[in-house]
Every structure is written in structure tokens, then in C-alpha cells.
Amino acid sequence: MFWNIVRSEWLKFRKSNIWLLLFVSPALAFLLGILQGYEDSPVQWITLYTTMISIHALLFMPLLTGIFSAFVCRYEHQGGRMEAITRLTCF
């Protein structure tokens, strides 16, 4: 059942370019991690990794969650699909 839901959401996302944000966000976090400049650190890759993960988790992940949920809601509200979904789920 979970994979059916994932497939239906993928049908919505593949018609738009919004799914490209999944690749842009980690790339921006990586770029910001490199720009921090920790050359004097003895373990540079751990510092880069920690910086990249924290920037992505604190900044980009909440933004992506909001953008994707707004996109799904907008898609469902077009054409009255939300009312149909509501009628199907109510007992």
C-alpha cells in the first residue's frame, strides 16, 4: 500500500520540475560547507560533513518539506480532487 502511494505522488511530481530541488538542496549544503574553510582542522572531512548535515537539516529540509507539501496540496485542490478524496476517506 505504501508503494502505491509513493507511485501516485511520483506521478504528480514528474510532470513538474519541482523534484529537481531534491538534488539542488544537498549541492547547496555541500557548497556552503566547503565555503566555511576549515583548513586548520585535523579532520577536515568530518568537519565538512557535520557542517553540511547541519545546514541541510536546519535550513534546507524544512524549506523543502514546506514546498513539497504546498505543491501536493495545490495539485489536489485543482479540479476538486480534494473534495473527492475527502468523500472517499469519510465513513
PDB file as gemmi writes it, atoms N, CA and C in Angstrom:
CRYST1    1.000    1.000    1.000  90.00  90.00  90.00 P 1                      
ATOM      1  N   MET A   1       0.817  -1.186   0.000  1.00  0.00           N  
ATOM      2  CA  MET A   1       0.000   0.000   0.000  1.00  0.00           C  
ATOM      3  C   MET A   1       0.869   1.261   0.000  1.00  0.00           C  
ATOM      4  N   PHE A   2       1.978   1.221   0.752  1.00  0.00           N  
ATOM      5  CA  PHE A   2       2.866   2.375   0.798  1.00  0.00           C  
ATOM      6  C   PHE A   2       3.437   2.690  -0.576  1.00  0.00           C  
ATOM      7  N   TRP A   3       3.828   1.658  -1.311  1.00  0.00           N  
ATOM      8  CA  TRP A   3       4.424   1.896  -2.624  1.00  0.00           C  
ATOM      9  C   TRP A   3       3.404   2.412  -3.624  1.00  0.00           C  
ATOM     10  N   ASN A   4       2.137   2.074  -3.457  1.00  0.00           N  
ATOM     11  CA  ASN A   4       1.098   2.649  -4.313  1.00  0.00           C  
ATOM     12  C   ASN A   4       0.974   4.150  -4.082  1.00  0.00           C  
ATOM     13  N   ILE A   5       1.078   4.556  -2.835  1.00  0.00           N  
ATOM     14  CA  ILE A   5       1.019   5.980  -2.512  1.00  0.00           C  
ATOM     15  C   ILE A   5       2.237   6.698  -3.077  1.00  0.00           C  
ATOM     16  N   VAL A   6       3.402   6.085  -2.940  1.00  0.00           N  
ATOM     17  CA  VAL A   6       4.627   6.698  -3.472  1.00  0.00           C  
ATOM     18  C   VAL A   6       4.540   6.831  -4.984  1.00  0.00           C  
ATOM     19  N   ARG A   7       4.009   5.813  -5.658  1.00  0.00           N  
ATOM     20  CA  ARG A   7       3.860   5.896  -7.114  1.00  0.00           C  
ATOM     21  C   ARG A   7       2.889   6.988  -7.527  1.00  0.00           C  
ATOM     22  N   SER A   8       1.784   7.141  -6.793  1.00  0.00           N  
ATOM     23  CA  SER A   8       0.817   8.185  -7.148  1.00  0.00           C  
ATOM     24  C   SER A   8       1.410   9.576  -6.922  1.00  0.00           C  
ATOM     25  N   GLU A   9       2.203   9.744  -5.858  1.00  0.00           N  
ATOM     26  CA  GLU A   9       2.845  11.038  -5.638  1.00  0.00           C  
ATOM     27  C   GLU A   9       3.922  11.294  -6.697  1.00  0.00           C  
ATOM     28  N   TRP A  10       4.610  10.260  -7.138  1.00  0.00           N  
ATOM     29  CA  TRP A  10       5.617  10.434  -8.186  1.00  0.00           C  
ATOM     30  C   TRP A  10       4.970  10.876  -9.493  1.00  0.00           C  
ATOM     31  N   LEU A  11       3.770  10.385  -9.786  1.00  0.00           N  
ATOM     32  CA  LEU A  11       3.059  10.831 -10.984  1.00  0.00           C  
ATOM     33  C   LEU A  11       2.786  12.326 -10.938  1.00  0.00           C  
ATOM     34  N   LYS A  12       2.511  12.842  -9.754  1.00  0.00           N  
ATOM     35  CA  LYS A  12       2.275  14.283  -9.614  1.00  0.00           C  
ATOM     36  C   LYS A  12       3.571  15.070  -9.798  1.00  0.00           C  
ATOM     37  N   PHE A  13       4.648  14.572  -9.200  1.00  0.00           N  
ATOM     38  CA  PHE A  13       5.893  15.323  -9.219  1.00  0.00           C  
ATOM     39  C   PHE A  13       6.631  15.262 -10.546  1.00  0.00           C  
ATOM     40  N   ARG A  14       6.482  14.194 -11.289  1.00  0.00           N  
ATOM     41  CA  ARG A  14       7.283  14.088 -12.506  1.00  0.00           C  
ATOM     42  C   ARG A  14       6.814  15.026 -13.613  1.00  0.00           C  
ATOM     43  N   LYS A  15       5.610  15.544 -13.516  1.00  0.00           N  
ATOM     44  CA  LYS A  15       5.119  16.480 -14.528  1.00  0.00           C  
ATOM     45  C   LYS A  15       5.654  17.888 -14.321  1.00  0.00           C  
ATOM     46  N   SER A  16       6.264  18.136 -13.183  1.00  0.00           N  
ATOM     47  CA  SER A  16       6.821  19.464 -12.917  1.00  0.00           C  
ATOM     48  C   SER A  16       8.311  19.349 -12.649  1.00  0.00           C  
ATOM     49  N   ASN A  17       8.955  20.476 -12.546  1.00  0.00           N  
ATOM     50  CA  ASN A  17      10.398  20.499 -12.296  1.00  0.00           C  
ATOM     51  C   ASN A  17      10.727  20.632 -10.813  1.00  0.00           C  
ATOM     52  N   ILE A  18       9.735  20.495  -9.947  1.00  0.00           N  
ATOM     53  CA  ILE A  18       9.957  20.684  -8.521  1.00  0.00           C  
ATOM     54  C   ILE A  18      10.819  19.575  -7.920  1.00  0.00           C  
ATOM     55  N   TRP A  19      10.849  18.412  -8.528  1.00  0.00           N  
ATOM     56  CA  TRP A  19      11.643  17.306  -8.000  1.00  0.00           C  
ATOM     57  C   TRP A  19      13.138  17.566  -8.140  1.00  0.00           C  
ATOM     58  N   LEU A  20      13.520  18.532  -8.960  1.00  0.00           N  
ATOM     59  CA  LEU A  20      14.935  18.878  -9.089  1.00  0.00           C  
ATOM     60  C   LEU A  20      15.492  19.484  -7.808  1.00  0.00           C  
ATOM     61  N   LEU A  21      14.608  19.995  -6.948  1.00  0.00           N  
ATOM     62  CA  LEU A  21      15.056  20.539  -5.672  1.00  0.00           C  
ATOM     63  C   LEU A  21      15.685  19.473  -4.788  1.00  0.00           C  
ATOM     64  N   LEU A  22      15.333  18.221  -5.015  1.00  0.00           N  
ATOM     65  CA  LEU A  22      15.941  17.145  -4.241  1.00  0.00           C  
ATOM     66  C   LEU A  22      17.444  17.047  -4.475  1.00  0.00           C  
ATOM     67  N   PHE A  23      17.903  17.459  -5.648  1.00  0.00           N  
ATOM     68  CA  PHE A  23      19.320  17.406  -5.969  1.00  0.00           C  
ATOM     69  C   PHE A  23      20.024  18.733  -5.706  1.00  0.00           C  
ATOM     70  N   VAL A  24      19.291  19.826  -5.824  1.00  0.00           N  
ATOM     71  CA  VAL A  24      19.880  21.148  -5.633  1.00  0.00           C  
ATOM     72  C   VAL A  24      20.185  21.397  -4.148  1.00  0.00           C  
ATOM     73  N   SER A  25      19.312  20.954  -3.278  1.00  0.00           N  
ATOM     74  CA  SER A  25      19.472  21.212  -1.852  1.00  0.00           C  
ATOM     75  C   SER A  25      20.751  20.612  -1.264  1.00  0.00           C  
ATOM     76  N   PRO A  26      21.064  19.327  -1.485  1.00  0.00           N  
ATOM     77  CA  PRO A  26      22.338  18.819  -0.963  1.00  0.00           C  
ATOM     78  C   PRO A  26      23.556  19.468  -1.619  1.00  0.00           C  
ATOM     79  N   ALA A  27      23.427  19.846  -2.883  1.00  0.00           N  
ATOM     80  CA  ALA A  27      24.550  20.504  -3.556  1.00  0.00           C  
ATOM     81  C   ALA A  27      24.821  21.871  -2.927  1.00  0.00           C  
ATOM     82  N   LEU A  28      23.770  22.617  -2.594  1.00  0.00           N  
ATOM     83  CA  LEU A  28      23.956  23.904  -1.930  1.00  0.00           C  
ATOM     84  C   LEU A  28      24.538  23.732  -0.532  1.00  0.00           C  
ATOM     85  N   ALA A  29      24.083  22.715   0.180  1.00  0.00           N  
ATOM     86  CA  ALA A  29      24.627  22.453   1.517  1.00  0.00           C  
ATOM     87  C   ALA A  29      26.109  22.089   1.418  1.00  0.00           C  
ATOM     88  N   PHE A  30      26.486  21.315   0.411  1.00  0.00           N  
ATOM     89  CA  PHE A  30      27.890  20.961   0.203  1.00  0.00           C  
ATOM     90  C   PHE A  30      28.722  22.196  -0.112  1.00  0.00           C  
ATOM     91  N   LEU A  31      28.202  23.068  -0.968  1.00  0.00           N  
ATOM     92  CA  LEU A  31      28.909  24.289  -1.321  1.00  0.00           C  
ATOM     93  C   LEU A  31      29.099  25.188  -0.106  1.00  0.00           C  
ATOM     94  N   LEU A  32      28.061  25.334   0.701  1.00  0.00           N  
ATOM     95  CA  LEU A  32      28.187  26.144   1.907  1.00  0.00           C  
ATOM     96  C   LEU A  32      29.149  25.517   2.915  1.00  0.00           C  
ATOM     97  N   GLY A  33      29.191  24.192   2.964  1.00  0.00           N  
ATOM     98  CA  GLY A  33      30.147  23.522   3.840  1.00  0.00           C  
ATOM     99  C   GLY A  33      31.580  23.751   3.406  1.00  0.00           C  
ATOM    100  N   ILE A  34      31.815  23.746   2.103  1.00  0.00           N  
ATOM    101  CA  ILE A  34      33.167  23.995   1.582  1.00  0.00           C  
ATOM    102  C   ILE A  34      33.573  25.441   1.818  1.00  0.00           C  
ATOM    103  N   LEU A  35      32.628  26.355   1.705  1.00  0.00           N  
ATOM    104  CA  LEU A  35      32.937  27.768   1.892  1.00  0.00           C  
ATOM    105  C   LEU A  35      33.239  28.126   3.344  1.00  0.00           C  
ATOM    106  N   GLN A  36      32.965  27.236   4.285  1.00  0.00           N  
ATOM    107  CA  GLN A  36      33.285  27.501   5.685  1.00  0.00           C  
ATOM    108  C   GLN A  36      34.794  27.592   5.898  1.00  0.00           C  
ATOM    109  N   GLY A  37      35.561  26.810   5.168  1.00  0.00           N  
ATOM    110  CA  GLY A  37      37.017  26.912   5.211  1.00  0.00           C  
ATOM    111  C   GLY A  37      37.647  26.418   6.495  1.00  0.00           C  
ATOM    112  N   TYR A  38      37.678  25.125   6.706  1.00  0.00           N  
ATOM    113  CA  TYR A  38      38.284  24.533   7.896  1.00  0.00           C  
ATOM    114  C   TYR A  38      39.612  23.870   7.533  1.00  0.00           C  
ATOM    115  N   GLU A  39      40.543  24.611   6.980  1.00  0.00           N  
ATOM    116  CA  GLU A  39      41.811  24.031   6.569  1.00  0.00           C  
ATOM    117  C   GLU A  39      42.675  23.648   7.769  1.00  0.00           C  
ATOM    118  N   ASP A  40      42.539  24.357   8.884  1.00  0.00           N  
ATOM    119  CA  ASP A  40      43.393  24.085  10.032  1.00  0.00           C  
ATOM    120  C   ASP A  40      42.876  22.939  10.896  1.00  0.00           C  
ATOM    121  N   SER A  41      41.719  22.404  10.560  1.00  0.00           N  
ATOM    122  CA  SER A  41      41.149  21.301  11.326  1.00  0.00           C  
ATOM    123  C   SER A  41      41.873  19.997  10.999  1.00  0.00           C  
ATOM    124  N   PRO A  42      42.195  19.161  11.996  1.00  0.00           N  
ATOM    125  CA  PRO A  42      42.905  17.902  11.713  1.00  0.00           C  
ATOM    126  C   PRO A  42      42.046  16.880  10.972  1.00  0.00           C  
ATOM    127  N   VAL A  43      40.750  16.931  11.142  1.00  0.00           N  
ATOM    128  CA  VAL A  43      39.849  16.011  10.440  1.00  0.00           C  
ATOM    129  C   VAL A  43      38.891  16.857   9.596  1.00  0.00           C  
ATOM    130  N   GLN A  44      39.361  17.238   8.431  1.00  0.00           N  
ATOM    131  CA  GLN A  44      38.618  18.170   7.592  1.00  0.00           C  
ATOM    132  C   GLN A  44      37.315  17.570   7.074  1.00  0.00           C  
ATOM    133  N   TRP A  45      37.316  16.302   6.709  1.00  0.00           N  
ATOM    134  CA  TRP A  45      36.113  15.729   6.107  1.00  0.00           C  
ATOM    135  C   TRP A  45      35.010  15.580   7.139  1.00  0.00           C  
ATOM    136  N   ILE A  46      35.353  15.322   8.409  1.00  0.00           N  
ATOM    137  CA  ILE A  46      34.319  15.231   9.441  1.00  0.00           C  
ATOM    138  C   ILE A  46      33.702  16.605   9.684  1.00  0.00           C  
ATOM    139  N   THR A  47      34.529  17.632   9.681  1.00  0.00           N  
ATOM    140  CA  THR A  47      34.023  18.984   9.864  1.00  0.00           C  
ATOM    141  C   THR A  47      33.146  19.398   8.691  1.00  0.00           C  
ATOM    142  N   LEU A  48      33.580  19.075   7.478  1.00  0.00           N  
ATOM    143  CA  LEU A  48      32.779  19.370   6.297  1.00  0.00           C  
ATOM    144  C   LEU A  48      31.458  18.626   6.339  1.00  0.00           C  
ATOM    145  N   TYR A  49      31.500  17.358   6.693  1.00  0.00           N  
ATOM    146  CA  TYR A  49      30.291  16.535   6.755  1.00  0.00           C  
ATOM    147  C   TYR A  49      29.326  17.057   7.810  1.00  0.00           C  
ATOM    148  N   THR A  50      29.841  17.394   8.981  1.00  0.00           N  
ATOM    149  CA  THR A  50      28.998  17.920  10.053  1.00  0.00           C  
ATOM    150  C   THR A  50      28.374  19.253   9.659  1.00  0.00           C  
ATOM    151  N   THR A  51      29.146  20.121   9.048  1.00  0.00           N  
ATOM    152  CA  THR A  51      28.621  21.412   8.609  1.00  0.00           C  
ATOM    153  C   THR A  51      27.554  21.224   7.537  1.00  0.00           C  
ATOM    154  N   MET A  52      27.818  20.344   6.591  1.00  0.00           N  
ATOM    155  CA  MET A  52      26.865  20.108   5.513  1.00  0.00           C  
ATOM    156  C   MET A  52      25.560  19.531   6.045  1.00  0.00           C  
ATOM    157  N   ILE A  53      25.630  18.556   6.954  1.00  0.00           N  
ATOM    158  CA  ILE A  53      24.430  17.940   7.505  1.00  0.00           C  
ATOM    159  C   ILE A  53      23.634  18.941   8.328  1.00  0.00           C  
ATOM    160  N   SER A  54      24.314  19.740   9.136  1.00  0.00           N  
ATOM    161  CA  SER A  54      23.578  20.697   9.970  1.00  0.00           C  
ATOM    162  C   SER A  54      22.930  21.792   9.135  1.00  0.00           C  
ATOM    163  N   ILE A  55      23.597  22.271   8.107  1.00  0.00           N  
ATOM    164  CA  ILE A  55      22.990  23.287   7.230  1.00  0.00           C  
ATOM    165  C   ILE A  55      21.784  22.704   6.512  1.00  0.00           C  
ATOM    166  N   HIS A  56      21.912  21.484   6.027  1.00  0.00           N  
ATOM    167  CA  HIS A  56      20.800  20.871   5.310  1.00  0.00           C  
ATOM    168  C   HIS A  56      19.632  20.585   6.245  1.00  0.00           C  
ATOM    169  N   ALA A  57      19.933  20.089   7.448  1.00  0.00           N  
ATOM    170  CA  ALA A  57      18.863  19.726   8.379  1.00  0.00           C  
ATOM    171  C   ALA A  57      18.164  20.944   8.970  1.00  0.00           C  
ATOM    172  N   LEU A  58      18.889  22.006   9.223  1.00  0.00           N  
ATOM    173  CA  LEU A  58      18.297  23.166   9.880  1.00  0.00           C  
ATOM    174  C   LEU A  58      17.725  24.189   8.907  1.00  0.00           C  
ATOM    175  N   LEU A  59      18.214  24.217   7.685  1.00  0.00           N  
ATOM    176  CA  LEU A  59      17.770  25.244   6.748  1.00  0.00           C  
ATOM    177  C   LEU A  59      16.995  24.677   5.565  1.00  0.00           C  
ATOM    178  N   PHE A  60      17.603  23.759   4.842  1.00  0.00           N  
ATOM    179  CA  PHE A  60      17.002  23.322   3.588  1.00  0.00           C  
ATOM    180  C   PHE A  60      15.893  22.285   3.754  1.00  0.00           C  
ATOM    181  N   MET A  61      16.010  21.374   4.701  1.00  0.00           N  
ATOM    182  CA  MET A  61      14.995  20.334   4.855  1.00  0.00           C  
ATOM    183  C   MET A  61      13.622  20.903   5.251  1.00  0.00           C  
ATOM    184  N   PRO A  62      13.536  21.850   6.203  1.00  0.00           N  
ATOM    185  CA  PRO A  62      12.216  22.445   6.470  1.00  0.00           C  
ATOM    186  C   PRO A  62      11.646  23.204   5.279  1.00  0.00           C  
ATOM    187  N   LEU A  63      12.508  23.875   4.534  1.00  0.00           N  
ATOM    188  CA  LEU A  63      12.033  24.577   3.340  1.00  0.00           C  
ATOM    189  C   LEU A  63      11.502  23.599   2.295  1.00  0.00           C  
ATOM    190  N   LEU A  64      12.227  22.519   2.072  1.00  0.00           N  
ATOM    191  CA  LEU A  64      11.779  21.519   1.099  1.00  0.00           C  
ATOM    192  C   LEU A  64      10.474  20.855   1.537  1.00  0.00           C  
ATOM    193  N   THR A  65      10.334  20.577   2.822  1.00  0.00           N  
ATOM    194  CA  THR A  65       9.107  19.974   3.326  1.00  0.00           C  
ATOM    195  C   THR A  65       7.915  20.885   3.077  1.00  0.00           C  
ATOM    196  N   GLY A  66       8.077  22.161   3.341  1.00  0.00           N  
ATOM    197  CA  GLY A  66       7.003  23.116   3.087  1.00  0.00           C  
ATOM    198  C   GLY A  66       6.673  23.262   1.613  1.00  0.00           C  
ATOM    199  N   ILE A  67       7.698  23.301   0.776  1.00  0.00           N  
ATOM    200  CA  ILE A  67       7.475  23.449  -0.672  1.00  0.00           C  
ATOM    201  C   ILE A  67       6.771  22.221  -1.237  1.00  0.00           C  
ATOM    202  N   PHE A  68       7.227  21.028  -0.866  1.00  0.00           N  
ATOM    203  CA  PHE A  68       6.614  19.808  -1.394  1.00  0.00           C  
ATOM    204  C   PHE A  68       5.180  19.627  -0.896  1.00  0.00           C  
ATOM    205  N   SER A  69       4.932  19.919   0.368  1.00  0.00           N  
ATOM    206  CA  SER A  69       3.561  19.770   0.877  1.00  0.00           C  
ATOM    207  C   SER A  69       2.634  20.809   0.259  1.00  0.00           C  
ATOM    208  N   ALA A  70       3.114  22.024   0.048  1.00  0.00           N  
ATOM    209  CA  ALA A  70       2.294  23.039  -0.623  1.00  0.00           C  
ATOM    210  C   ALA A  70       2.009  22.634  -2.065  1.00  0.00           C  
ATOM    211  N   PHE A  71       2.991  22.033  -2.724  1.00  0.00           N  
ATOM    212  CA  PHE A  71       2.782  21.592  -4.101  1.00  0.00           C  
ATOM    213  C   PHE A  71       1.736  20.487  -4.180  1.00  0.00           C  
ATOM    214  N   VAL A  72       1.813  19.527  -3.252  1.00  0.00           N  
ATOM    215  CA  VAL A  72       0.844  18.433  -3.248  1.00  0.00           C  
ATOM    216  C   VAL A  72      -0.551  18.965  -2.943  1.00  0.00           C  
ATOM    217  N   CYS A  73      -0.667  19.871  -1.987  1.00  0.00           N  
ATOM    218  CA  CYS A  73      -1.976  20.446  -1.660  1.00  0.00           C  
ATOM    219  C   CYS A  73      -2.537  21.250  -2.830  1.00  0.00           C  
ATOM    220  N   ARG A  74      -1.677  22.010  -3.501  1.00  0.00           N  
ATOM    221  CA  ARG A  74      -2.143  22.785  -4.655  1.00  0.00           C  
ATOM    222  C   ARG A  74      -2.625  21.866  -5.768  1.00  0.00           C  
ATOM    223  N   TYR A  75      -1.888  20.786  -5.982  1.00  0.00           N  
ATOM    224  CA  TYR A  75      -2.257  19.835  -7.024  1.00  0.00           C  
ATOM    225  C   TYR A  75      -3.588  19.159  -6.698  1.00  0.00           C  
ATOM    226  N   GLU A  76      -3.784  18.826  -5.422  1.00  0.00           N  
ATOM    227  CA  GLU A  76      -5.024  18.159  -5.029  1.00  0.00           C  
ATOM    228  C   GLU A  76      -6.217  19.096  -5.060  1.00  0.00           C  
ATOM    229  N   HIS A  77      -6.004  20.376  -4.799  1.00  0.00           N  
ATOM    230  CA  HIS A  77      -7.118  21.326  -4.792  1.00  0.00           C  
ATOM    231  C   HIS A  77      -7.565  21.714  -6.200  1.00  0.00           C  
ATOM    232  N   GLN A  78      -6.706  21.545  -7.184  1.00  0.00           N  
ATOM    233  CA  GLN A  78      -7.094  21.863  -8.560  1.00  0.00           C  
ATOM    234  C   GLN A  78      -8.095  20.837  -9.053  1.00  0.00           C  
ATOM    235  N   GLY A  79      -9.154  21.290  -9.628  1.00  0.00           N  
ATOM    236  CA  GLY A  79     -10.132  20.394 -10.224  1.00  0.00           C  
ATOM    237  C   GLY A  79     -11.019  19.676  -9.228  1.00  0.00           C  
ATOM    238  N   GLY A  80     -11.013  20.066  -7.969  1.00  0.00           N  
ATOM    239  CA  GLY A  80     -11.900  19.472  -6.993  1.00  0.00           C  
ATOM    240  C   GLY A  80     -11.506  18.091  -6.521  1.00  0.00           C  
ATOM    241  N   ARG A  81     -10.235  17.721  -6.677  1.00  0.00           N  
ATOM    242  CA  ARG A  81      -9.807  16.391  -6.237  1.00  0.00           C  
ATOM    243  C   ARG A  81      -9.804  16.250  -4.726  1.00  0.00           C  
ATOM    244  N   MET A  82      -9.603  17.354  -4.018  1.00  0.00           N  
ATOM    245  CA  MET A  82      -9.560  17.290  -2.564  1.00  0.00           C  
ATOM    246  C   MET A  82     -10.921  16.892  -2.002  1.00  0.00           C  
ATOM    247  N   GLU A  83     -11.998  17.393  -2.597  1.00  0.00           N  
ATOM    248  CA  GLU A  83     -13.333  17.020  -2.137  1.00  0.00           C  
ATOM    249  C   GLU A  83     -13.604  15.544  -2.399  1.00  0.00           C  
ATOM    250  N   ALA A  84     -13.117  15.047  -3.528  1.00  0.00           N  
ATOM    251  CA  ALA A  84     -13.299  13.626  -3.827  1.00  0.00           C  
ATOM    252  C   ALA A  84     -12.523  12.754  -2.849  1.00  0.00           C  
ATOM    253  N   ILE A  85     -11.313  13.174  -2.507  1.00  0.00           N  
ATOM    254  CA  ILE A  85     -10.520  12.421  -1.541  1.00  0.00           C  
ATOM    255  C   ILE A  85     -11.187  12.460  -0.171  1.00  0.00           C  
ATOM    256  N   THR A  86     -11.719  13.607   0.196  1.00  0.00           N  
ATOM    257  CA  THR A  86     -12.386  13.736   1.487  1.00  0.00           C  
ATOM    258  C   THR A  86     -13.630  12.843   1.547  1.00  0.00           C  
ATOM    259  N   ARG A  87     -14.385  12.790   0.478  1.00  0.00           N  
ATOM    260  CA  ARG A  87     -15.570  11.943   0.461  1.00  0.00           C  
ATOM    261  C   ARG A  87     -15.212  10.455   0.516  1.00  0.00           C  
ATOM    262  N   LEU A  88     -14.093  10.075  -0.063  1.00  0.00           N  
ATOM    263  CA  LEU A  88     -13.684   8.670  -0.033  1.00  0.00           C  
ATOM    264  C   LEU A  88     -13.180   8.241   1.332  1.00  0.00           C  
ATOM    265  N   THR A  89     -12.558   9.160   2.066  1.00  0.00           N  
ATOM    266  CA  THR A  89     -11.975   8.776   3.340  1.00  0.00           C  
ATOM    267  C   THR A  89     -12.952   8.866   4.499  1.00  0.00           C  
ATOM    268  N   CYS A  90     -14.046   9.584   4.356  1.00  0.00           N  
ATOM    269  CA  CYS A  90     -15.036   9.698   5.441  1.00  0.00           C  
ATOM    270  C   CYS A  90     -15.949   8.479   5.445  1.00  0.00           C  
ATOM    271  N   PHE A  91     -16.302   8.034   6.621  1.00  0.00           N  
ATOM    272  CA  PHE A  91     -17.175   6.853   6.740  1.00  0.00           C  
ATOM    273  C   PHE A  91     -18.606   7.265   6.903  1.00  0.00           C  
TER     274      PHE A  91                                                      
END                                                                             
